[in-house]
Amino acid sequence: MASFLPVASATITPAAMRGGMAWSVWVGLLLLLAEDPKGSKGETEEPETDEDYYTSNGYAIALPCGNAEESENVTWRRREDAPLDTAVAGVEVRGGALWFLPADSSHSGIYVCERSDERWDARLHVGSEVCPELNRDVYLMLNHSGHLSCCEQDHIFRYGANLRITWLKDCMPLNRSERILEFPKVSLHDKGNYTCLLHFSLEGHNYTSANTAQVSIDVPKQLSRPQVILPINGTREVELGSRHELRCEVSTGNTETLVFWRMKDSEINNTHFTITEQVLESRVVKTLIISEVRVEHLNIPFRCWATNSLGQDVSQILLHAANQELFNVWMGVGMGVVVAAGVICLLVVLLRRSHCPQQHGSAEGLLLLTQRGPPR
């Protein structure tokens, strides 16, 4: 007789399938991140260097070893490589600097100079353009004098012979040949990329070195009279007894500007007021804080003044009671009471004066009767 063993059965539900797929996706992402620490971008950051140098194919360039003296013993090598073989044509060490006579695209990379216990890393970029990439930025002030120097290759000036300079502006010939370009009065037209071409000879061979500087023109800020932006001439409702702030915002006109509050035409130095000041790039914000609004503060112009060497500006604001109509009624009632009291007092005085002569005459008659005695 055959016997049957119980068999365990399981049903795979759609929810379980979705959970398994999600788990698989997470495992896959973790594996990818483990292989690529940067994530899916796979980007690598360029190593830091002490200085970057730019040139183009066919130009000579000398990489200095920091501030090393010419007499110091230095060793040059490519990063992660053995010391350079200076016997290779076109690459040599002269005066502590690494010379490329001339440079080509294969020379692009990071070079390490070691001397004593110091190290200097320089990155060389060798492009294919006629004018090399920018080596530096120069800023000149509009309408002022300025200059631009061809001074990036001091080693070439020191060792080269038959030196001659030509200039390019935006890679077009510029009819200038001096080492330092003078700008007697800088204009916007002077903006651009200037390339200094230094022609020289070394040990019977002729070379040209090139470096490019970008000249930018700084335009000085225009000075003007101040302008009160806030408050705008008008009125504001306030609650009697409440704390209130009046904000004065002034555009300074890019020059030193004095900003102050006045109540009517008087300086504000009452203990009920506090003034704070905030100075921004080209604005001043002065806030007048009224600790308790009183009746004497209502319907009085609070004026914000701003003044500088080019002029002044002023704006004012009036404070009204939150329920001005009711306030006016009570003020009217108060004035009516005062007037009525004055009228009553005046009538009392007049009445007393009108009765005083009669009383005086009666007194005199009584006195005469007393002196003469009773009639006979």
C-alpha positions as CSV (number, residue, x, y, z in Angstrom):
1,M,0.0,0.0,0.0
2,A,1.5,3.2,-1.1
3,S,2.0,6.0,1.4
4,F,1.9,9.6,0.5
5,L,4.1,12.2,2.3
6,P,2.7,15.7,2.7
7,V,4.2,18.3,0.3
8,A,4.5,22.0,1.4
9,S,3.3,24.3,-1.3
10,A,3.8,28.1,-1.6
11,T,2.0,30.7,-3.8
12,I,4.1,33.6,-5.2
13,T,2.0,36.7,-5.1
14,P,2.5,39.9,-7.2
15,A,3.4,41.9,-4.1
16,A,6.2,39.4,-3.3
17,M,7.5,39.6,-6.9
18,R,7.6,43.4,-6.7
19,G,9.4,43.2,-3.4
20,G,12.0,40.9,-4.9
21,M,12.5,43.1,-7.9
22,A,13.0,46.1,-5.6
23,W,15.6,44.2,-3.6
24,S,17.5,43.2,-6.7
25,V,17.6,46.8,-7.9
26,W,19.0,48.0,-4.6
27,V,21.7,45.3,-4.7
28,G,22.6,46.3,-8.2
29,L,23.0,49.9,-7.3
30,L,25.2,49.0,-4.3
31,L,27.4,46.9,-6.5
32,L,27.8,49.8,-9.0
33,L,28.7,52.3,-6.3
34,A,31.2,49.8,-4.9
35,E,32.9,49.7,-8.3
36,D,32.7,53.5,-8.9
37,P,33.1,55.6,-5.7
38,K,32.0,58.7,-7.7
39,G,28.6,57.2,-8.5
40,S,27.2,56.7,-12.0
41,K,28.8,59.9,-13.3
42,G,32.3,58.4,-13.3
43,E,33.8,61.9,-13.1
44,T,37.3,62.4,-11.6
45,E,38.6,65.6,-10.2
46,E,41.8,67.0,-11.5
47,P,44.6,67.0,-8.9
48,E,45.5,70.3,-7.4
49,T,48.7,72.1,-8.5
50,D,50.6,75.2,-7.4
51,E,50.3,76.9,-10.7
52,D,48.8,76.5,-14.2
53,Y,50.5,77.5,-17.4
54,Y,49.0,77.8,-20.9
55,T,50.7,77.8,-24.2
56,S,50.1,76.5,-27.8
57,N,51.9,74.1,-30.1
58,G,55.2,75.6,-31.4
59,Y,55.7,78.2,-28.7
60,A,58.6,78.0,-26.2
61,I,57.8,78.1,-22.5
62,A,59.7,77.8,-19.2
63,L,58.1,76.5,-16.0
64,P,59.7,78.0,-13.0
65,C,60.4,75.9,-9.9
66,G,58.5,78.1,-7.5
67,N,61.0,80.7,-6.0
68,A,64.0,78.5,-6.5
69,E,67.3,80.3,-7.0
70,E,69.2,79.6,-10.2
71,S,72.1,78.0,-8.3
72,E,69.9,75.5,-6.4
73,N,69.9,71.9,-7.4
74,V,66.4,70.9,-8.6
75,T,64.9,67.8,-10.0
76,W,62.0,67.8,-12.5
77,R,59.7,64.9,-13.3
78,R,56.2,64.2,-14.5
79,R,53.9,63.3,-11.7
80,E,54.0,59.6,-10.9
81,D,56.9,59.2,-13.3
82,A,60.7,59.0,-12.9
83,P,62.9,62.1,-13.3
84,L,62.8,63.6,-16.8
85,D,65.5,62.7,-19.3
86,T,66.8,66.2,-20.2
87,A,68.7,64.6,-23.0
88,V,65.4,64.5,-25.0
89,A,65.5,67.2,-27.6
90,G,63.4,70.2,-26.8
91,V,63.2,69.7,-23.0
92,E,65.9,70.9,-20.7
93,V,66.5,72.4,-17.2
94,R,68.0,75.9,-17.3
95,G,68.3,78.2,-14.2
96,G,66.1,75.9,-12.2
97,A,63.2,76.2,-14.8
98,L,61.9,73.4,-17.1
99,W,62.2,74.6,-20.7
100,F,60.2,73.4,-23.6
101,L,61.8,74.4,-26.9
102,P,59.2,74.4,-28.2
103,A,56.2,72.8,-26.6
104,D,53.7,70.4,-28.3
105,S,50.5,68.7,-27.2
106,S,52.4,65.7,-25.9
107,H,54.0,67.9,-23.2
108,S,50.6,68.7,-21.6
109,G,50.5,67.3,-18.0
110,I,51.6,67.9,-14.4
111,Y,55.3,68.4,-13.7
112,V,56.9,68.2,-10.2
113,C,59.9,70.2,-9.2
114,E,61.8,69.0,-6.0
115,R,64.5,70.9,-4.3
116,S,65.8,70.2,-0.8
117,D,62.7,69.4,1.2
118,E,60.3,71.4,-0.9
119,R,58.1,70.5,-3.8
120,W,56.4,72.5,-6.6
121,D,53.6,71.2,-8.8
122,A,52.9,72.9,-12.2
123,R,50.3,72.0,-14.7
124,L,51.1,72.7,-18.4
125,H,48.3,73.1,-20.9
126,V,49.4,73.0,-24.6
127,G,46.6,73.9,-27.0
128,S,46.4,74.1,-30.8
129,E,45.2,77.7,-31.0
130,V,47.3,80.5,-32.5
131,C,46.7,82.5,-29.3
132,P,47.1,80.5,-26.0
133,E,44.4,80.3,-23.4
134,L,44.3,83.0,-20.8
135,N,47.1,83.0,-18.3
136,R,45.9,85.9,-16.1
137,D,43.2,88.6,-15.7
138,V,44.0,92.3,-15.6
139,Y,41.6,94.9,-14.4
140,L,41.8,98.5,-15.6
141,M,39.7,101.4,-14.3
142,L,37.6,103.4,-16.9
143,N,39.0,106.9,-17.6
144,H,42.1,106.2,-15.4
145,S,45.6,105.4,-16.6
146,G,46.7,101.7,-16.6
147,H,49.3,99.4,-18.0
148,L,49.7,95.8,-19.1
149,S,53.1,94.0,-18.8
150,C,54.6,91.2,-20.8
151,C,56.2,89.7,-17.7
152,E,55.1,86.1,-17.5
153,Q,58.4,84.7,-18.9
154,D,61.1,86.2,-16.8
155,H,63.5,83.3,-17.5
156,I,63.3,83.9,-21.2
157,F,64.0,87.6,-20.7
158,R,67.0,86.5,-18.6
159,Y,68.5,84.0,-20.9
160,G,67.2,84.9,-24.3
161,A,69.0,87.1,-26.8
162,N,67.8,89.4,-29.6
163,L,64.6,90.0,-27.8
164,R,61.7,91.5,-29.7
165,I,58.0,91.9,-28.7
166,T,54.9,92.0,-30.7
167,W,51.3,92.2,-29.4
168,L,48.0,90.8,-30.5
169,K,44.6,92.0,-29.4
170,D,41.9,89.4,-29.7
171,C,44.4,87.4,-31.8
172,M,44.7,90.3,-34.3
173,P,48.0,92.2,-34.8
174,L,48.4,95.3,-32.6
175,N,50.9,98.0,-33.7
176,R,52.7,97.9,-30.4
177,S,56.2,96.6,-29.6
178,E,57.0,97.7,-26.0
179,R,57.2,95.3,-23.1
180,I,54.7,97.3,-21.1
181,L,51.6,98.6,-22.8
182,E,50.5,102.0,-21.4
183,F,46.9,103.1,-21.3
184,P,46.9,106.9,-20.6
185,K,43.1,107.0,-20.3
186,V,41.4,103.7,-20.3
187,S,38.3,103.4,-22.5
188,L,35.8,100.6,-23.0
189,H,37.5,99.9,-26.4
190,D,40.6,98.7,-24.5
191,K,38.7,95.6,-23.2
192,G,39.9,92.3,-24.8
193,N,42.4,89.5,-24.8
194,Y,46.0,90.6,-25.3
195,T,48.7,88.2,-26.3
196,C,52.4,89.1,-25.9
197,L,54.6,87.4,-28.4
198,L,58.2,87.3,-27.2
199,H,60.7,86.5,-30.0
200,F,64.2,85.5,-28.9
201,S,67.2,83.4,-29.8
202,L,68.9,80.8,-27.6
203,E,72.1,79.0,-28.6
204,G,71.6,79.9,-32.2
205,H,68.0,78.9,-32.5
206,N,65.0,81.2,-32.8
207,Y,61.9,80.8,-30.7
208,T,58.7,82.6,-29.8
209,S,57.0,82.5,-26.4
210,A,53.4,83.6,-26.0
211,N,51.1,84.4,-23.1
212,T,47.6,85.9,-23.1
213,A,46.0,88.2,-20.5
214,Q,42.4,89.2,-20.4
215,V,41.9,92.9,-19.8
216,S,38.6,93.8,-18.2
217,I,37.4,97.4,-17.6
218,D,36.0,98.4,-14.2
219,V,33.4,101.1,-14.6
220,P,33.2,103.2,-11.4
221,K,29.7,103.6,-9.9
222,Q,27.9,106.7,-10.8
223,L,27.4,109.1,-7.9
224,S,24.0,110.8,-7.4
225,R,21.9,112.6,-4.9
226,P,20.1,110.4,-2.3
227,Q,16.6,109.2,-2.8
228,V,14.2,108.3,0.0
229,I,12.4,105.1,-1.1
230,L,10.4,104.7,2.1
231,P,8.2,106.2,3.5
232,I,6.1,107.4,0.6
233,N,4.4,110.7,1.4
234,G,1.1,109.7,3.0
235,T,-0.8,108.8,6.2
236,R,-0.9,105.7,8.4
237,E,-3.5,104.5,10.9
238,V,-2.2,103.6,14.3
239,E,-3.7,102.5,17.7
240,L,-3.2,104.9,20.6
241,G,-1.0,103.4,23.2
242,S,0.5,100.8,20.8
243,R,4.1,100.3,19.7
244,H,4.8,101.4,16.1
245,E,7.7,101.5,13.7
246,L,8.4,103.9,10.9
247,R,10.9,102.6,8.3
248,C,13.1,105.0,6.3
249,E,14.9,103.3,3.4
250,V,17.3,105.5,1.4
251,S,19.3,104.9,-1.8
252,T,22.6,106.6,-1.0
253,G,23.7,107.4,-4.6
254,N,26.9,105.4,-4.0
255,T,28.4,108.0,-1.7
256,E,28.4,108.8,2.0
257,T,24.9,109.8,3.0
258,L,23.5,111.1,6.2
259,V,20.0,109.8,7.1
260,F,17.9,111.1,10.0
261,W,14.4,111.4,11.3
262,R,12.6,114.6,12.4
263,M,9.3,115.2,14.1
264,K,7.9,118.2,12.4
265,D,11.0,120.4,12.2
266,S,12.6,119.3,15.5
267,E,15.2,116.6,16.2
268,I,13.9,113.4,17.8
269,N,15.5,112.8,21.2
270,N,12.5,111.9,23.3
271,T,12.6,108.9,25.5
272,H,9.5,107.6,23.7
273,F,11.6,107.0,20.5
274,T,14.3,104.6,19.5
275,I,16.2,104.7,16.2
276,T,18.0,101.8,14.7
277,E,20.2,101.8,11.5
278,Q,21.2,99.1,9.0
279,V,23.7,99.9,6.3
280,L,23.5,97.8,3.1
281,E,25.6,97.9,-0.1
282,S,24.1,101.1,-1.5
283,R,21.2,101.7,0.9
284,V,20.6,102.8,4.4
285,V,17.6,101.7,6.5
286,K,16.8,103.8,9.5
287,T,13.9,102.7,11.6
288,L,12.1,105.0,14.1
289,I,10.5,103.0,16.9
290,I,7.7,104.7,18.8
291,S,7.3,102.8,22.1
292,E,3.8,104.2,22.8
293,V,1.7,106.2,20.4
294,R,0.3,109.2,22.1
295,V,-2.2,111.9,21.0
296,E,0.7,114.4,20.5
297,H,2.1,112.1,17.9
298,L,-1.0,112.3,15.7
299,N,-1.4,114.5,12.7
300,I,2.2,115.6,13.1
301,P,4.6,115.1,10.1
302,F,7.4,112.6,10.8
303,R,10.0,113.4,8.2
304,C,12.9,111.3,7.0
305,W,15.8,113.3,5.6
306,A,18.7,112.1,3.5
307,T,21.6,114.3,2.4
308,N,25.0,113.9,0.7
309,S,27.4,116.0,-1.2
310,L,25.2,116.0,-4.3
311,G,21.9,117.0,-2.8
312,Q,19.1,115.9,-0.4
313,D,15.7,114.3,-0.3
314,V,12.9,114.1,2.2
315,S,9.6,112.2,2.6
316,Q,7.1,112.4,5.4
317,I,4.3,110.4,7.0
318,L,1.3,111.4,9.2
319,L,-0.1,109.2,11.9
320,H,-3.9,109.1,12.3
321,A,-5.9,107.3,15.0
322,A,-7.2,104.0,13.8
323,N,-10.8,105.4,14.2
324,Q,-10.2,108.9,13.1
325,E,-13.9,109.9,12.9
326,L,-14.5,108.8,16.5
327,F,-11.3,110.5,17.5
328,N,-12.5,113.8,15.8
329,V,-15.9,113.5,17.6
330,W,-14.2,113.2,21.0
331,M,-11.9,116.0,20.1
332,G,-14.9,118.1,19.2
333,V,-16.7,117.2,22.4
334,G,-13.7,118.1,24.3
335,M,-13.3,121.4,22.6
336,G,-17.1,122.0,23.1
337,V,-16.7,121.3,26.8
338,V,-13.8,123.7,27.1
339,V,-15.7,126.5,25.2
340,A,-18.9,125.9,27.3
341,A,-16.9,126.1,30.5
342,G,-15.3,129.4,29.3
343,V,-18.7,130.9,28.4
344,I,-20.2,129.9,31.8
345,C,-17.3,131.5,33.7
346,L,-17.6,134.7,31.6
347,L,-21.4,134.9,32.4
348,V,-20.8,134.4,36.1
349,V,-18.3,137.2,36.1
350,L,-20.6,139.6,34.2
351,L,-23.6,138.8,36.5
352,R,-21.5,139.4,39.6
353,R,-20.4,142.8,38.2
354,S,-23.9,143.8,37.3
355,H,-25.2,143.2,40.9
356,C,-22.3,144.7,42.8
357,P,-23.3,148.6,42.3
358,Q,-26.8,148.0,43.7
359,Q,-25.5,146.3,46.8
360,H,-23.0,149.2,47.3
361,G,-25.8,151.9,47.1
362,S,-28.0,150.1,49.6
363,A,-25.1,150.0,52.0
364,E,-24.5,153.7,51.7
365,G,-28.2,154.5,52.4
366,L,-28.2,152.3,55.4
367,L,-25.1,154.1,56.7
368,L,-26.8,157.5,56.3
369,L,-29.9,156.3,58.1
370,T,-27.8,155.0,61.0
371,Q,-26.0,158.4,61.3
372,R,-29.1,160.6,61.1
373,G,-31.3,158.4,63.2
374,P,-35.0,157.6,62.7
375,P,-37.2,160.3,61.1
376,R,-39.1,162.5,63.4
